[in-house]
């Protein structure tokens, strides 16, 4: 083979490789920002204060090199979203579409955009990355128009488990809540890039509240339940919506004791419940609503 032919062949291979390479949209991007409402259930708190909620903002800033090239994951919990600070985690991505998280000592794979149906991804404990909670087997892989563009979606139990360049409907770290469904719940309220709102599940992106500390919280008022306390039935409505939703009743031990579909607005029988404090959790599409009630 002559030199000219060799150069042409190498050029062809380079172009072919470039054209077939996938361009991944990463979440480790300093132009992106998330707003997530976190609901928590504390079994060791006084009965009337066991349910709490707060809003956390997430974004990436800066660069550092610790074996690999990372960006700092920053958090914010103030009501004006101005007091940002570095979290306990670093994150990075690679050219193959994988996203990693590190606690400065241990690194684990968080998202893999190369997975196919029946592939397995392992879920680790956010507080201890050396501990594996268990596996998740991806049902299928497809695409949906989410947050301003067509994105690759990885499904589990028929629902979006995580989305390329977006994370989960529980935020960039929401995947860690997969095995913790009783005493915490995360709900992504907003996602933006370059200060452009691309996803919003509520009227206000920067919803800041504490279920135990602010009785007129804007989120609480989006789901109305009455009477409260109640003896036989709870009447439930959400912003005048008329759709079928999933509702669950959680007791003081964090156990789901009842779960059913409900047409909004509607009534939920509670006459069979023992007297006491409970939490009502309602799933309406991607949004999650939670409110405490008392059974007489």
N, C-alpha and C positions, 0 to 999 in steps of 0.2 A: 504494500500500500504506500502510495506516495505521500509526501508531506502535505500537499494541498488536500488530498482526500482525507487524511487523518484530521486536519484542522476542521474540515466540513463535518466529519462524523462527530467530533467532540462538541462542536457548536450545536449540532442537532440534539445530542444527548442533554446538553445543558438547557436548551430551550424546552425540551420535553419534560425534564425534571421540574423546571420552573412552572410550567403550565399545569402540571399534575399535582404540585404541592398544594396543600390546603392552607388557607389563611384563617386562623382561628381568632375569634373575638374573646379576649381575656377579661376577667373581672379585675385583675390586678392592674388597674388603670387610674391614674391620678385625676382624670376628668370625671370619674363616676362617684356617685354618692347615694347612700341608702338611708332610709328612715324606717326603723323597726320598733313596733310595740311588743314588749315582752311581758307576759303574764306569768306570775309565779304563785305557787301554793305552798305555804309553810306550815307543816304539821305541828311544829313546836311553838307556834305563836299563839296568843290568846284567840279564842274562837272567833270573835268579831273582827279580827285583823288578819286572818290567815290568808286572804287573797290580796295580792298587790300587783301593780302594773306600772311600768314606766317606759319611756321612749328613749331609744338609743340611736344615734347617728353613726354611720361608718363611712370611712373614706381612706384612700391610700396617699401617703406622702413620703418624700425622701427616698434615699437609696442607701443600702449598706451591704457589705460583703462579709458573709460568714460562711465559708466554704462555697456558697453560691451567692448569686446576686438577688437581693430581696428588696421589697418595699415595706415600710412600716404601715401596719393597720392601725388607724386612729379611730377613737371613739369620742362621742360627745353626749352628755346627758343633761345639759342645761336647757331651759325653756326657749332660749333664743338661738340655740345651735351656734354658739360662739366659742365656748370653752372646750376646744379640742385637746386631746392628750393621747399619747402613744399607748396602745393596748399592750397586752403581754405577748402579742403574736406578730410574726413576720410572714409575708406571703410572696411567692414568686410563681412564674409560669415558664414553660419551655416552648420551643418552636413546634413541638409535636402536639400541642393542645392540652397539656397536663398542667394542673394548678396544684401547688404544694403549700402547706402551712407549717410553720416552725414556732416552737416556744423558746427559741434561742439555743436549745439543746437537742431536741428531737424533731425530725422532719417527717411529715406524713403526706401521702397523696390525698388531696381533697376532692378535686374534680378531674375527670378524664374524658375529654371530648372525642376519644377514639372508640369508646365502648359500643358494642352492638347488642342486639337482643340476646338474652341468656348469659351475658357477661356479668361478672361479680365485681362489686365495689365494696370495700371494707369501711365501716364506720367506727371512728375512734372517739374516745372521751375527750371533750374539749379541755377539761381540767387536768387530764392526765393522758397525754398523747401516746404513752406507752401501753395504755389499756385499750383493747379492741372491744367495742360493744357487740359487733356481729356483722354478718354480711348482708348485702342487698343485691338481689338478682334483678337486673334490668329487664322489664317486660318487652319493651320495644323502643325504637328510636325513630323520631319523625321530625317535623318542623312545624312551627306555628308563628304567626305574626304576633310578637310580644315586645313590648317596650320599643316601638318605633321601627321595627325591622323583622324580617323573617329570620328566626333563630332555630338552631338545632335543639331538640327537646328529648330528654331521656325520661321514660315513663316507668313508674313502679305502681302496681295495682291499678293500672289504667289512668293514673294521674301524673302530671308533670312532677318529676322528682328533682331535677335540676335543669337549668337552661343555659346554653352557651352564652358567655358574656354578660349574664344577668344574675346567676346564682340560683336561689330558690325563692319561692313566695314567702319564705321566712327570713330572707336577707342573705348576705354573703356567707354567714356562718350557720344558717338554718339547718344545714345538713346534719349538724351535730345533735339536733333535737329529735332525730328519727326514732331513737329508742327510748325517749323520755317524753311520753305523751300524757302522763297523769299529772305531774306537778309543775309543768311549764309549757308555755305555748308562745311562739313568736309569730308575729303577723307583719309582713312588709306593707307599709302604708305608701311609701313613695320611692321611686328610683329616678335619678336624673343624670344626665351627662352634659358637660359643658354648660351647666346651669339651665339646660332645657329639660322640662318635665317629660319623661317618657312613659312612666307608669305611676298611677295614683289610685289607691283603693278607697281613699276617704276624701272629704271636701278640703281638708287642710293637710299639707304634707308634714308640717312640723307640729304634730299633735303631741303635747306633753302633758302627762297626767299621772296621778297616783290614785288607784281605785279606793284606797283607804284614807286618803288625805284630802281629796278634792271632790266633794259630793256632787257638784254640778259639772263634772268632767264632760267635755264635748263628746267623747266616745261613748260614755255610759248613756248619754241621752239619745244616741242614735238607735239603740235598742231599748224599747220601752216595755217593761213588764209591770203588770198591776193585777190585783192589789198586791202589796208587799208590806207587811206579811200577808200570807194567804193560807186558806184552809183546804180548799178543794181544787181550784184551778188557777193557773197563771195565764193571763191574756198577754200575748206577745206581738209586737209589731216592730219593724225596722224601716224607718224613713219612708213609710207608705208603700214599701215593696210588696208585690204580689208574686211570690214564687215559692217553690218547695225547697226547704232547707233541712239541714240535719241539726238536731238539738240533742244535748246530753246533759244529764244531771250528775254532778260530782259531789260526793259527801266530804265530811271533814277529814277523812283519812286519805283523800285524793283518789278515791275509787270511783269509776264510772258505774253508777248503779241503775241508770236508765238511759236509753238512747233510741231515737226514732226520727222518722221524717215528719215534717210539719209544714202545712201550707200557710204562708203568711198572708194577711194577719190571721192568727189562730190562737187556740187555747190548748194548754197542756195540763192534763189531769195530774194532780199531786196528792190527792186525798189518801193514797196508800202509804205515803212517806211518813216516817216518825217525825215528831216535832224537832226542829233544830235549824241550823244554818246549812245552806247548800250553795253551790255555784252552778249557774246555768251557762252552758257554752253552746253557741250557735254558729254554724258554718254556713255562710251565704256566698257561694262562689269562692273567690280567693280570700274573702274577708272573714275574720273571726271576731265574734262579739262575746263578751263574758260579763256577767253581773251576778252579784250575790243576792240571794233572797232568803227569807225566813219562812219556814212552814210552821204554822200554829199547831 
